[in-house]
């Protein structure tokens, strides 16, 4: 179980806009995928025409717009895929 230093919230409206708090950093982004580190694990957002409208790293907040098709959280220990799980 993670114990983040900031509260992590995700508010999505009509699958077109979202606000995320507890964001540590944005690792990568393009119009189809945004990957960010949050206090609750790595968050991957999939969609089309995705844009980061506002990013405030000091407050740990991000505002995103576009058509959202999927959200996925990955814990740090799950990173690395299949081979990292075999060689633990």
Secondary structure, DSSP 8 states (H G I E B T S, - for coil): ----SS---EEEETTTEEEEESEEEEEEE-SSEEEEEETTEEEEEEEEEEEEEEEETTTTEEEEEEEEEEEEEE-GGGTTHHHHHHT-
